[in-house]
């Protein structure tokens, strides 16, 4: 019973890595498209908080990163606003 409790309390390391990569991709993409001086470290922290924080949405970074994939910077601005809300300005 204790093992089951511990297993459910810990997050999946693969998911954690995937979320971290998604957050890095999102923040780097914003920097590359809109602001070369954009603070990607603060962006990643904000993204991690949104994903892992209290009431976090574990799919938020994946949805945003997936939306940004294969879109031009201008297209992503208009097409991904709802998927990236809370992560990007």
MITIZA-960573 format. One record per residue (C-alpha): residue number from 1; residue in three letters; x, y negated, z negated. Coordinates in steps of 0.1 Angstrom, whole numbers, plus 2048, in hexadecimal, padded with zeros to 3 digits. Layout:
residues N
<site i="NUM" aa="ala" xx="X" yy="Y" zz="Z"/>
...
end
This chain:
residues 89
<site i="1" aa="unk" xx="800" yy="800" zz="800"/>
<site i="2" aa="unk" xx="81C" yy="7E8" zz="7F8"/>
<site i="3" aa="unk" xx="82D" yy="7EF" zz="819"/>
<site i="4" aa="unk" xx="80D" yy="7E8" zz="82C"/>
<site i="5" aa="unk" xx="80A" yy="7C6" zz="819"/>
<site i="6" aa="unk" xx="82E" yy="7BD" zz="821"/>
<site i="7" aa="unk" xx="82A" yy="7C7" zz="845"/>
<site i="8" aa="unk" xx="80C" yy="7B1" zz="84A"/>
<site i="9" aa="unk" xx="81C" yy="794" zz="837"/>
<site i="10" aa="unk" xx="83A" yy="793" zz="84E"/>
<site i="11" aa="unk" xx="838" yy="785" zz="871"/>
<site i="12" aa="unk" xx="843" yy="799" zz="88F"/>
<site i="13" aa="unk" xx="867" yy="78F" zz="897"/>
<site i="14" aa="unk" xx="861" yy="793" zz="8BD"/>
<site i="15" aa="unk" xx="844" yy="77B" zz="8BB"/>
<site i="16" aa="unk" xx="859" yy="762" zz="8A7"/>
<site i="17" aa="unk" xx="874" yy="763" zz="8C2"/>
<site i="18" aa="unk" xx="85A" yy="75F" zz="8DE"/>
<site i="19" aa="unk" xx="84A" yy="742" zz="8CC"/>
<site i="20" aa="unk" xx="86C" yy="731" zz="8C7"/>
<site i="21" aa="unk" xx="874" yy="735" zz="8EC"/>
<site i="22" aa="unk" xx="852" yy="728" zz="8F6"/>
<site i="23" aa="unk" xx="857" yy="709" zz="8DF"/>
<site i="24" aa="unk" xx="87A" yy="703" zz="8ED"/>
<site i="25" aa="unk" xx="86D" yy="706" zz="911"/>
<site i="26" aa="unk" xx="850" yy="6EE" zz="90B"/>
<site i="27" aa="unk" xx="866" yy="6D4" zz="8FA"/>
<site i="28" aa="unk" xx="882" yy="6D6" zz="914"/>
<site i="29" aa="unk" xx="869" yy="6D3" zz="930"/>
<site i="30" aa="unk" xx="85B" yy="6B3" zz="921"/>
<site i="31" aa="unk" xx="87E" yy="6A5" zz="91E"/>
<site i="32" aa="unk" xx="887" yy="6AF" zz="942"/>
<site i="33" aa="unk" xx="866" yy="6A1" zz="950"/>
<site i="34" aa="unk" xx="860" yy="681" zz="93C"/>
<site i="35" aa="unk" xx="87B" yy="676" zz="924"/>
<site i="36" aa="unk" xx="8A0" yy="680" zz="925"/>
<site i="37" aa="unk" xx="8A4" yy="672" zz="901"/>
<site i="38" aa="unk" xx="887" yy="686" zz="8F3"/>
<site i="39" aa="unk" xx="88E" yy="696" zz="8D2"/>
<site i="40" aa="unk" xx="88A" yy="6BB" zz="8DA"/>
<site i="41" aa="unk" xx="894" yy="6C5" zz="8B7"/>
<site i="42" aa="unk" xx="876" yy="6B2" zz="8A8"/>
<site i="43" aa="unk" xx="860" yy="6C0" zz="8C3"/>
<site i="44" aa="unk" xx="86A" yy="6E3" zz="8BB"/>
<site i="45" aa="unk" xx="864" yy="6DE" zz="896"/>
<site i="46" aa="unk" xx="841" yy="6D0" zz="89E"/>
<site i="47" aa="unk" xx="83A" yy="6ED" zz="8B5"/>
<site i="48" aa="unk" xx="846" yy="706" zz="89B"/>
<site i="49" aa="unk" xx="830" yy="6F6" zz="881"/>
<site i="50" aa="unk" xx="812" yy="6F8" zz="898"/>
<site i="51" aa="unk" xx="818" yy="71C" zz="89F"/>
<site i="52" aa="unk" xx="823" yy="728" zz="87C"/>
<site i="53" aa="unk" xx="815" yy="70F" zz="865"/>
<site i="54" aa="unk" xx="7F7" yy="712" zz="84F"/>
<site i="55" aa="unk" xx="7D9" yy="717" zz="866"/>
<site i="56" aa="unk" xx="7F3" yy="71C" zz="882"/>
<site i="57" aa="unk" xx="7E9" yy="728" zz="8A4"/>
<site i="58" aa="unk" xx="801" yy="743" zz="8AF"/>
<site i="59" aa="unk" xx="7F6" yy="740" zz="8D3"/>
<site i="60" aa="unk" xx="7FB" yy="71A" zz="8D6"/>
<site i="61" aa="unk" xx="81F" yy="71A" zz="8E3"/>
<site i="62" aa="unk" xx="819" yy="737" zz="8FA"/>
<site i="63" aa="unk" xx="7FA" yy="726" zz="909"/>
<site i="64" aa="unk" xx="80C" yy="705" zz="90E"/>
<site i="65" aa="unk" xx="82C" yy="715" zz="91C"/>
<site i="66" aa="unk" xx="817" yy="72B" zz="933"/>
<site i="67" aa="unk" xx="804" yy="70D" zz="940"/>
<site i="68" aa="unk" xx="824" yy="6FA" zz="947"/>
<site i="69" aa="unk" xx="834" yy="717" zz="95A"/>
<site i="70" aa="unk" xx="835" yy="711" zz="980"/>
<site i="71" aa="unk" xx="825" yy="6EE" zz="97E"/>
<site i="72" aa="unk" xx="835" yy="6CE" zz="989"/>
<site i="73" aa="unk" xx="83A" yy="6B4" zz="96E"/>
<site i="74" aa="unk" xx="81C" yy="69F" zz="97A"/>
<site i="75" aa="unk" xx="805" yy="6BD" zz="97E"/>
<site i="76" aa="unk" xx="80E" yy="6CA" zz="95B"/>
<site i="77" aa="unk" xx="805" yy="6A7" zz="94D"/>
<site i="78" aa="unk" xx="7E1" yy="6AA" zz="958"/>
<site i="79" aa="unk" xx="7DD" yy="6D0" zz="957"/>
<site i="80" aa="unk" xx="7EC" yy="6D9" zz="936"/>
<site i="81" aa="unk" xx="7E1" yy="6BD" zz="91E"/>
<site i="82" aa="unk" xx="7C9" yy="6D3" zz="90A"/>
<site i="83" aa="unk" xx="7E1" yy="6F1" zz="909"/>
<site i="84" aa="unk" xx="7FE" yy="6DB" zz="8FD"/>
<site i="85" aa="unk" xx="7EB" yy="6C4" zz="8E5"/>
<site i="86" aa="unk" xx="7FD" yy="6C1" zz="8C4"/>
<site i="87" aa="unk" xx="81E" yy="6CD" zz="8D2"/>
<site i="88" aa="unk" xx="825" yy="6B2" zz="8EC"/>
<site i="89" aa="unk" xx="81D" yy="68C" zz="8EA"/>
end
